[in-house]
Amino acid sequence: MGFVIAMSLVLLTPPAIEPVSLAEAKLHLRVDTPPSGVRVAQSLAPSILDGVSSFTDGVPVAGVQAFANVSIGSVGADGSFTVKLQDSPDASGWTDVDGSLQNLSDANAFSTLAIPYTGTNAYLRCAIGAGLASLSISIDMILIANTYDDDDLISGLIIAARELVETRQSRQLITASWQLQMDHFPGVRRNDQAGFGASEFTFDGNDGGYEGDGYGRWRRPIELRLPPVQSVGDVKYYDLTGTQQTLDPSTYVKDLGHEPARIVPVWGTCWPPTQPRPAAVTVDFVAGYGDTAAAIPATTKTAMKQLLALWYTQREAVGTGGQAPVPMAVDTLLASQSWGRYGGQ
């Protein structure tokens, strides 16, 4: 029976982005989203009012933040005027918005005034009451779209879908840094149970992988079971004195193109013995298809989107007829990029 190595993977640096963006997910889910960002609905072009009151056009403000941005130009000497907001449920009858009235004079010439809207009606306009003197003025109605109500939910489902896909495929999708931790090197174990001294070790040929090299030295590889692996950093271990050492890169060979990536001692050598302790051996490595989602297989991204659609429409763990399993179509898509498992570990 093979000797199983205690090992674990520790995430050092998580991926900076998700394989499926929020915009991609919402497009796949056919979610209608209000316009994002800032939109200017100019409702009063620069004009001169000479003792005449005026109103801007009514603009729809349902579901957005809104304010009037009033740009004041020249004002006649000793002139005065008022600016206020008015709202309406249907753009027909208008009512003054409490607290929005601004009494201004020639002291406000060549300045800008922002009047926020805090009401709940569907339409908004700005009313200007010009005094005896002429007034140069323009008004922009600034609309800022609110965040879509389900954005946080969908973003969370994207993370969950990515984690499930990575677990099922035993892959890293977007670039991340990891550390493999093992209690000892593969194929090398101390015979404590046989009463040997601290320097007595055996090379376990039943530990899977390679056969002996003809000199009684086993060359069982370290497997980095999170493809695709981009690079390997330091291989460190605690020697018999308990001192952490960094293995000389010239003493081992890296095979990063293989799935999973492998690290083996150079021909005719073996891994060094280690002090019996948890995580006596560590290997730092970087895995993932890249910093963006461009190289991720289409089948993998499609599987993620199908999971999103399932979880978005069925938000409870149990539906009619019991707990909903991962659809067969998703399993098929994930299996197309599965590399399998080795050594029963």
C-alpha positions in Angstrom: 0.0 0.0 0.0 1.4 3.4 -1.0 2.4 5.9 1.7 0.2 9.1 1.3 1.9 12.4 1.8 0.0 15.0 4.0 -0.2 18.0 1.8 -2.2 21.2 1.4 -2.5 24.2 -0.9 -2.4 27.7 0.7 -3.5 30.7 -1.3 -0.9 33.5 -1.1 -2.3 36.1 -3.5 -5.9 35.9 -4.8 -6.9 36.6 -8.4 -7.3 40.3 -9.2 -10.4 39.9 -11.3 -13.1 37.3 -12.0 -13.2 35.2 -15.2 -16.7 36.5 -16.0 -17.3 40.3 -15.5 -20.4 41.7 -14.0 -21.4 43.2 -17.4 -20.9 39.8 -19.1 -23.0 38.1 -16.4 -25.9 40.6 -16.7 -25.9 40.2 -20.5 -26.1 36.4 -20.2 -28.9 36.8 -17.6 -30.7 39.3 -19.8 -30.8 41.7 -16.9 -32.0 45.2 -17.9 -29.7 47.7 -16.2 -30.3 51.5 -15.8 -27.7 53.6 -17.6 -24.5 53.7 -15.6 -22.5 56.8 -14.7 -23.5 60.5 -15.1 -25.8 61.7 -17.8 -26.4 65.4 -18.6 -29.9 66.4 -19.7 -29.5 70.0 -20.7 -32.9 71.6 -20.4 -32.1 75.3 -20.7 -29.4 76.4 -23.1 -27.5 79.6 -22.3 -30.0 82.4 -22.7 -30.8 85.9 -21.5 -33.9 86.6 -19.5 -34.9 90.2 -19.2 -37.5 90.4 -16.4 -39.2 87.2 -17.8 -39.7 84.0 -15.8 -38.8 80.7 -17.5 -38.9 77.0 -16.9 -36.7 74.2 -18.1 -38.1 71.1 -19.8 -39.2 68.4 -17.5 -36.8 65.4 -17.4 -37.5 61.9 -16.1 -35.7 61.2 -12.8 -37.3 57.9 -11.7 -34.6 55.5 -10.4 -31.7 58.1 -10.5 -30.2 60.8 -8.4 -30.7 64.2 -9.8 -29.7 67.8 -9.3 -29.9 71.1 -11.2 -26.5 72.6 -12.1 -27.2 76.4 -12.5 -24.5 78.4 -14.3 -25.0 82.1 -13.7 -23.5 84.6 -16.1 -24.0 88.4 -16.0 -26.7 89.9 -13.8 -27.9 93.5 -14.2 -26.9 96.0 -11.4 -29.1 95.5 -8.3 -30.9 92.7 -10.1 -32.4 89.8 -8.2 -34.0 86.5 -9.2 -35.1 83.1 -7.8 -34.3 79.5 -8.8 -36.2 76.5 -7.5 -37.0 72.9 -8.4 -40.5 71.7 -9.3 -41.6 68.0 -9.6 -44.5 66.1 -11.0 -45.7 62.5 -11.1 -46.8 62.8 -14.8 -45.0 65.9 -16.2 -48.4 67.8 -16.3 -49.0 69.5 -12.9 -45.9 70.9 -11.2 -45.3 71.5 -7.5 -42.5 73.4 -5.8 -39.9 71.2 -4.1 -39.6 72.2 -0.5 -36.3 73.6 0.5 -35.1 74.2 -3.1 -35.8 77.9 -3.4 -32.7 80.1 -3.9 -32.9 83.9 -3.7 -30.0 85.3 -5.7 -28.7 88.7 -6.7 -26.0 90.4 -8.8 -23.6 89.2 -6.1 -24.0 85.7 -7.5 -22.9 86.7 -11.0 -20.5 84.4 -12.8 -20.9 81.5 -10.3 -22.3 78.0 -10.3 -25.0 76.6 -8.0 -26.0 73.0 -7.5 -29.5 72.3 -6.2 -30.0 68.6 -5.3 -33.4 66.8 -5.7 -34.5 64.8 -2.7 -38.1 64.0 -3.8 -39.6 60.8 -5.2 -41.7 62.0 -8.2 -41.0 60.8 -11.7 -40.3 64.2 -13.4 -38.3 67.3 -12.5 -37.8 70.8 -13.8 -36.2 74.1 -12.8 -38.1 77.4 -12.5 -36.4 80.7 -12.8 -38.0 83.9 -11.7 -36.2 86.9 -13.2 -36.2 90.2 -11.5 -36.2 93.7 -13.0 -32.7 93.4 -14.4 -31.5 91.1 -17.2 -30.0 87.7 -16.4 -27.7 85.5 -18.3 -28.1 81.8 -17.3 -28.0 78.2 -18.3 -29.1 75.1 -16.5 -28.1 71.4 -16.8 -30.1 68.7 -15.1 -27.5 66.2 -14.0 -28.7 62.5 -13.7 -26.7 59.9 -11.9 -27.8 56.3 -12.3 -28.2 54.3 -9.2 -26.5 50.9 -8.8 -28.7 48.1 -10.1 -30.4 46.3 -7.1 -29.0 42.8 -8.0 -25.4 43.8 -8.7 -24.1 42.6 -5.3 -26.1 39.3 -5.7 -24.8 38.7 -9.2 -21.2 39.6 -8.2 -21.4 37.1 -5.3 -22.8 34.4 -7.7 -19.8 35.0 -10.0 -17.4 34.3 -7.2 -19.3 31.1 -6.2 -19.4 29.9 -9.8 -15.7 30.4 -10.2 -14.9 28.6 -7.0 -17.1 25.6 -8.0 -15.5 25.5 -11.5 -12.0 25.6 -10.1 -12.7 22.9 -7.5 -14.4 20.6 -10.1 -11.6 21.0 -12.6 -8.7 21.3 -10.1 -7.6 24.4 -12.0 -6.7 28.0 -11.4 -8.5 30.3 -13.9 -7.1 33.8 -13.3 -3.5 34.3 -12.1 -2.9 33.7 -8.4 0.0 32.8 -6.1 -0.1 29.6 -4.1 2.1 27.6 -1.8 2.1 23.8 -1.7 2.9 22.4 1.8 4.0 18.8 2.4 5.2 17.0 5.5 8.1 15.5 3.6 9.4 15.1 0.0 7.6 12.5 -2.1 9.1 9.0 -1.9 11.1 9.8 1.2 9.9 9.0 4.7 11.4 8.4 8.0 11.1 4.9 9.6 10.2 6.0 13.1 8.0 3.0 13.6 10.9 0.6 12.9 13.1 2.2 15.6 15.7 3.6 13.2 17.8 6.7 14.1 17.0 10.2 12.9 19.3 9.8 9.9 17.7 6.6 8.6 15.3 7.0 5.8 13.8 4.8 3.1 12.8 5.7 -0.4 9.3 4.3 -0.8 8.9 2.8 -4.3 5.2 2.3 -3.6 4.6 6.0 -3.2 3.4 6.2 -6.8 5.1 7.9 -9.8 8.5 6.9 -11.1 10.4 3.7 -10.6 13.9 3.6 -9.2 16.7 5.1 -11.3 19.0 2.1 -11.1 20.9 3.3 -8.1 18.2 2.7 -5.4 17.2 6.3 -5.4 13.6 7.2 -6.0 12.6 10.1 -8.1 9.0 10.6 -7.2 7.9 14.0 -8.5 6.4 16.9 -6.7 3.1 17.5 -8.4 1.5 21.0 -8.5 -2.1 20.0 -8.9 -3.5 23.3 -9.9 -2.8 23.8 -13.6 -1.9 25.7 -15.6 1.2 26.6 -13.7 3.0 29.7 -14.9 6.2 29.6 -12.8 7.7 28.0 -9.7 9.4 30.0 -7.0 11.4 28.7 -4.0 11.4 25.1 -2.9 12.2 25.1 0.8 12.5 22.4 3.4 13.6 21.9 7.1 16.7 19.8 7.3 17.4 17.3 10.1 18.6 20.1 12.4 15.4 22.0 12.0 17.0 24.7 9.8 15.0 25.9 6.8 16.9 25.5 3.6 16.2 26.6 0.0 16.8 23.9 -2.5 19.3 24.8 -5.2 17.3 25.1 -8.5 20.1 23.2 -10.3 19.3 20.1 -8.3 15.8 19.6 -9.8 14.0 19.8 -13.1 10.6 21.6 -13.7 8.1 20.3 -16.2 5.5 23.1 -16.3 3.9 22.0 -19.5 2.6 18.8 -18.0 -0.7 18.6 -16.2 -0.2 18.6 -13.4 3.2 20.4 -13.5 6.0 18.3 -12.0 9.3 18.9 -10.2 11.8 16.0 -10.1 15.3 15.7 -8.8 18.0 15.6 -11.5 19.0 12.1 -12.7 20.9 10.0 -10.2 19.8 12.1 -7.2 16.9 12.1 -4.8 15.1 14.5 -2.5 16.9 15.3 0.8 15.6 14.0 4.1 13.6 16.4 6.3 12.9 16.9 10.0 9.6 15.3 10.9 7.2 18.2 11.2 4.1 19.6 9.6 4.7 21.5 6.3 8.4 20.5 6.3 8.5 21.2 2.6 7.0 24.2 0.8 6.8 25.1 -2.9 5.7 28.6 -4.0 4.2 28.8 -7.5 2.0 31.0 -9.7 -0.9 29.4 -11.6 -3.7 30.5 -13.9 -4.4 31.1 -17.6 -3.3 34.8 -17.3 -4.1 38.1 -15.7 -7.2 38.4 -17.9 -9.9 35.9 -19.0 -8.8 36.0 -22.6 -7.1 32.5 -22.5 -9.7 30.7 -20.4 -11.4 28.0 -22.5 -14.9 28.9 -23.8 -16.3 25.7 -22.3 -15.2 26.8 -18.8 -16.7 30.3 -19.1 -19.9 28.9 -20.6 -20.2 26.5 -17.6 -19.8 29.4 -15.3 -22.5 31.4 -17.0 -24.9 28.4 -16.9 -24.3 28.1 -13.2 -25.1 31.8 -12.8 -28.3 31.4 -14.7 -29.4 28.5 -12.5 -28.5 30.1 -9.2 -30.0 33.5 -10.2 -33.3 32.1 -11.1 -33.4 29.5 -8.3 -32.1 31.2 -5.2 -33.0 28.5 -2.7 -30.9 25.4 -2.0 -34.0 23.2 -2.4 -36.6 23.5 -5.2 -39.6 21.5 -6.2 -38.7 17.9 -6.0 -35.6 18.3 -3.8 -32.2 19.9 -4.0 -31.2 20.9 -7.5 -28.0 19.3 -8.7 -25.5 20.9 -11.0 -27.0 20.4 -14.5 -25.5 17.6 -16.6 -24.7 20.1 -19.3 -22.4 22.0 -16.9 -20.8 18.8 -15.7 -20.1 17.9 -19.4 -18.5 21.3 -20.1 -16.3 21.1 -16.9 -15.2 17.5 -17.8 -13.9 18.7 -21.1 -11.1 20.6 -19.3 -10.5 18.1 -16.5 -7.0 16.7 -16.3 -7.8 14.0 -13.7 -6.2 13.1 -10.4 -3.1 11.1 -9.6 -1.8 8.8 -6.9 -5.1 8.7 -4.9 -4.0 11.9 -3.1 
